[in-house]
Amino acid sequence: MKQIEVTILGQVYMLGCPEGGETLLQSAVAAVDREMTTIRDSGKVKARERIAVLAALNLAYQLAERGPAAPPSNTPAAPEGAAHGDIDALIRRVDTALADDGQLL
């Protein structure tokens, strides 16, 4: 696993990234940073944790609006209930990245 340094909302984070996933991770970081910056710049929310939660909800809603995506042809479909485990793993990764700020959930 490769370590990549990224900046989100002016804060630097070191994130683990699988080999070959750098471009996808950088795209995700850019989307999160853009969303968090928009929320912060609106002036209505100041706390970084609240901004992160609102940004996550906005991005998740945008994904849900797109509808279910078909898995790539070379990847087997995830078993039922696997999405919940993926979300838990993602929350753990975000909590680790935000360790100095406290846990998100």
Helices and strands as residue ranges (DSSP letters): E 2-8, E 11-17, H 22-41, H 48-66, H 82-97, G 99-101
